[in-house]
Amino acid sequence: MEHDALDAGEARYELVISVDARRSGQYGDADKPRMRARIYRVLESAFAQAGVGRDAVHMEDRGDGVLVSVPGRIAVTRLLGLWMVEVHENLREENRSLLVPLGLRVAMHVGPVRHDSRGISGRAVDLTCRLADSSVARQLLDREQADLVLAVSDSLYADVVSAGGKFIEPARFSRARLALKEGEVSAWFHLPGRPAPDIGPSAPAEPGPTASGTTASGPAGAPAAAAPEHVRDDRDDEEDEGGDGDGDASARYTAQGDLSVHQHNVYQQPVHIGRVTGAGPRKD
């Protein structure tokens, strides 16, 4: 307790998770409480199933979503792997009885976070929320008719995802370049239970340096990544969306990277990786 008092207001490196509901602005006043209850049920059950105590994490309500920070004593791989699997399975269970399925956009990033009596703040929090709200995340969720999309920062992919682990498969992530209000960043997108998403058609371009000191094909000196990279301008999304919209379907992409692996993906049957439940098979 004394240590916590001394650290009050100091930045701590933590995993930040932002969770947003798809098209939350289209829920009526009577439906929003049920939607919110489902989100909390999905997330809190996943924490319990992943062996993460509810009192070990910080959670803030965001109306149409949840903002979470997880202290460094809890392995990031557990949240990226087992916790995400449980979130996906819980969400699928919730959606079995819904005519309009609940869709979630989840983003993760590790960085310095400041706590105060009202919640958390910092650039790491801002970036995580931007990734969850990005047009790439929104469009993947809709176009692929998925229940869940995960976006991770470039640094989190390089430091954790790229090494793989239990329920973590780096080959199932695709890279995109996003032009946010704070500047251009790279992010990696994943649809749980599916192959790496094809973010969009484009022509290949020469790799160039990024703000994080990497190239468009990955860290300097590393072989070219198989996943495609695109630039999506999200700087005006808040004005275009009015806070609850899902982006402009006619928005332009500037292409970079090599699409040779992910162009014209055709899946012959449903693909799903996760825990086995007692329910019957269900197509995504």
N, C-alpha and C positions, 0 to 999 in steps of 0.2 A: 504493500500500500504506500509506504514512504517512497519507494523507488518510483512508483507511478506518479506520485505528486511532483517529484523532482523532474520527471520527464514530460510533464504536462505542457503541451504546445510545441514540443520538439518533434521533428519529422522522424518517422520510423518507416523503414522499408517493409512494405506489406503487399500482398496480392490484392488488387482491386478488381471486383466483379460488378459489372453493370448488367442488369436484366430488364429488358423492355418488352411489353406486349405488342404484338402486331396489330396495327390499325385500331389502337385503343380509342381514338376519337369517334369511332363508329359504334361503340357500345353505348346504349341508352343508360340513363341514370339508374334504372332498376337492375340492369345487367352488370354494371361495373362492380358492385360489391361481390357478386358471384365470381366475376373474372379475377378480382384481386384475391379472393379466398383460394381459388385454384392455384394461382401463382405461388402463394405462401405454402400451400399444401405440397406442391411439387418440390419447392426448394428445401423446405425444412425436413421433409421426409428424406430427401437425398443427403442432407447433412447427416442425419441419423444413420442412414444406410452405409455411408462412407466412413462412419466412426468419428465424425467431427462434432463435438459437443456444441449445441446451440449457443451456450454462454461463452464459447471460445471465439466467436466471430461477431463483428459489428454489422448490424443491418439497419438501413434507413429506408423508410417508405418513400416512394417517389410517385404515388398516385397510380400510375400505369406501369409501375415496375418497382425494382428494389435495387439499392446500392449496397454492396457488401465489401468489407475489408477483412482480410484474414492475416493474422500475425505470422511472423516468420517461423515460429516453432512448429507450424503445421506445414508439411511438405506440399509444395506447389504441385508436384506430380499427382498427389492424391486428388486435388481439385480438378486438374486437367484430365485425369484419367477416370478413376472410379466415380467421383462425384458427378462428372458430366454424363457418364453412362446412366447413373441413377436418375438424374434430371430428365434425360431423354426417355427412359422407361416410364417414369412417373407421368410425364407429359403425355405419352402415348396412351397410358391407362385413362387419364382424364378425358382425352379426346375421343375415346371409343363411344361415349354416350352423347357426344355433342354434334349437332347438325353443322355448326360453324366451329371448326377446331381452333383451339387456342394456339397461337404461334409465339415463340419467344426468340428474341435476339439477345445473345449473351456475349459479352466482351470481357477480356482479361488482360491485365498489365501489372507488372511489378514496378514499384517506384516509391519515392518518399511521400508519406501521407501524414498530415497533421490532424490531430483529434482535438476537439473542444467540446463544450457542453452541448452543442447543437448538432454535431456530426463530424464529418471528415472533409478535408479540402486539400488542394494541391494540384500541380500539373498532371500528376499521375492519374488523379481522379478525373480531371477534365478530358484527358486523352481516352481513358477507358469509356467514358460516356459518349464521346464522339464516335468511337469505333462501333459501339452498339447501335448508334443512330445513323450510321453511314448508309448511303444509298446502295452500296454493294450488298451490305447485310440485308437491307429491306428487299432488294430485287431478287436476291438468291432465295429468300424465304418464300416469296410469291411465285417466282418462275418455276422453282423445283417442287412446289406444293409440299414443302417440308414442315415438320413440326418445330424444328429448332435449327438455328445457325449459330456457330461459334466464331468469333473474331478474336485474334490474339495479336498483340503488338509485335513488331519486328524483333525487338530485343528479347521478348519472352519466347518467341519461336526459336531464335538462335541459341538462347541459354538453356532452354528446357525441352521444348517440343522436338527440336532437331535430333536430340539424343534418343528419342523414343522412350518406351517404358510400358508398363501394364496399361492397356487400353489407350495408349498414345501412339499413333501411327503418323509420322511426319509426311509420308507420301500421300496422305489423304487431305492435305492442306494445299490451298492455292493462294498465290501471292497477288496482291493488288496494291497499286500506288494511289493514295488518296490525297487530294488537295484540300486540306482543312483550313479553317480560319487562322490557325496558329502556324500554318505552313504545310508543306508536303511531308507525308509520312508513308511508310510501308506497313501493311498489315497482312495477316494470313487468315484465310476463311476456310471453315470446315463444316460439312453437314454430317452430323453423327450417324453412323451406320451406312454411309455411302462413300463411293470413290471421291477423289478430289474434284471439286466442282469446276466446271468450265465457266469462268467468269464472263467471257464474252469473246466473239470473234474479232481478230485484229491481225495486222501484218507484223512480223517480227521486226525488232529494231535493235541497234547496237546498245549493249549495256552501258550505263553511265553511272557516275557516283551519286550516292544518296546522302541525305543530311546526317545519317548515322555512321558514315564512313564506309559503307558497303557499296557494292556495285549492284546493278539491276539483276545480276545473276546470282547474288549472294555475297558473303563476306569476301573481302579483297583476297585474291589468290585462290579462292575456292572454285571448284568446277561449277559450271552453269547449273542452276536449279531447274528441275523439270517443270515446275509450276509456272504459269504465265504471270506477267505483271502488266497492270493497266493503270492509267491515271484517271481517277474520277474526281471531278470538282464538287466537293460538298460544302464549299464556303457559303453558299447562299441557300442551303437546304432549309434552315430554320425559317427564313422569310418566305420561301416557296411553300413550306408545309404547314405554316400556321401552328406549329408545335405538335400537332397530332397526325399530320398527313404521312404519306408513304413515298414521297419523292416524285420527281417528274420523270415519267416513263420515256420522254423524248430527250433526256439529258445526253450530252455527248461524252464519249470516251476518247482519250488519247492513248493509243496502244504503245506498249513497250514490251520487250521480252519475246520468248519463243513459245509458240502454242503447239508445237509439233506433237506433244504428248496428249494434250487435252482437247484437241479439236474434234468435233463431231462425235462426242462420246455417245455410245448406244449401249444401254444396259438391257440384257435379255431377261432378267428376272429381278425381283426385289432383293436388295442387299441390306443386311442388318447385322450389326455386331452389338451385343449387349447381354445383360443377364436374361435368363429364361424365366418366364412367368407362367402361371397356370392358364392364362388366357390362350385362346386359339390364335392361329396366324392372322396377320393383318398386313395388308399392303399399304405402303406409305403413299 
